[in-house]
């Protein structure tokens, strides 16, 4: 390999590895956000789930997921493909013969970080009442099989990528975020609400125990999103990466303002939790088209995402679907909106693109809703998915882990 080509390959690969580290930090963001927005008595349980999920995700993706998601050119245009168990090094795995931007191992670990994120999204929506064992089983199946099958439909050359106007999802508003969002919706519905959430006299707010921790979590997620979106360029191309950084930041900022204004109009107060979720909704919304949007496009997408997340939280509460952290509103509604936005704003806007985006949303939604319902419902009918009333009232920490997050402080919760 000539020296300039080798230098460019090394720079591209280095940026991909840095992006992988940034995405890895997002798991800490999810852990602190979810822990902060739930009660102190369930903190260890939240942290445990957000610790074990990346481990499950990386191992299952290495064993089966990667080769489901990228089965090879023989399966172009297909619904399903599989190229074998485990990781097998192709010829030229460590050079530009494999890919102009990164090695085989960099490709795997970058994609593995995305895989683990899909199940982490579910964790927050089912918090404070799901049994740990069945949730781990669900995560293993969902990350190891369901996510990579959907990912293959677009990123692995499957049927969504071969539509007359190909479905477009740059970094995963649908393929990552709504995949997690659909499962979160099913899980929250089948579990039912937390004890005391919905009463005959109306909804009772169950506040999180540590807003500073939740705020830190959102900033960690925003920080990691530069790798999530920036790394999805799949090279260190300066023009595209810098554009993605700007569109990502603008959408997040606009999401905060959209949520602030909407929540103030609705509740006549400055709600930090709504603003935090507005930031995340803006980030989820821009993810599908971060490389195709201009400045104003990004602001519109983020602001509308911020409005939608507040209205969605209110709507799900009216439907008595209890989501302690707003994960369904952020990742499902935000993911659908961001995917549609590709056909409305930016370089790809047009009717044909919008139709393709709708096809992608519908296909992924049907598969993920159906598969997550099958997994959760089977677990519910066999081993059960919800802790009993005594355990829920006392807290999952002491009952499932025999420890407390704050043993030196007595709490009513």
Order of alpha helices (4+ residues) and beta strands (2+ residues): alpha-alpha-alpha-alpha-alpha-alpha-alpha-beta-beta-alpha-alpha-alpha-alpha-alpha-alpha-alpha
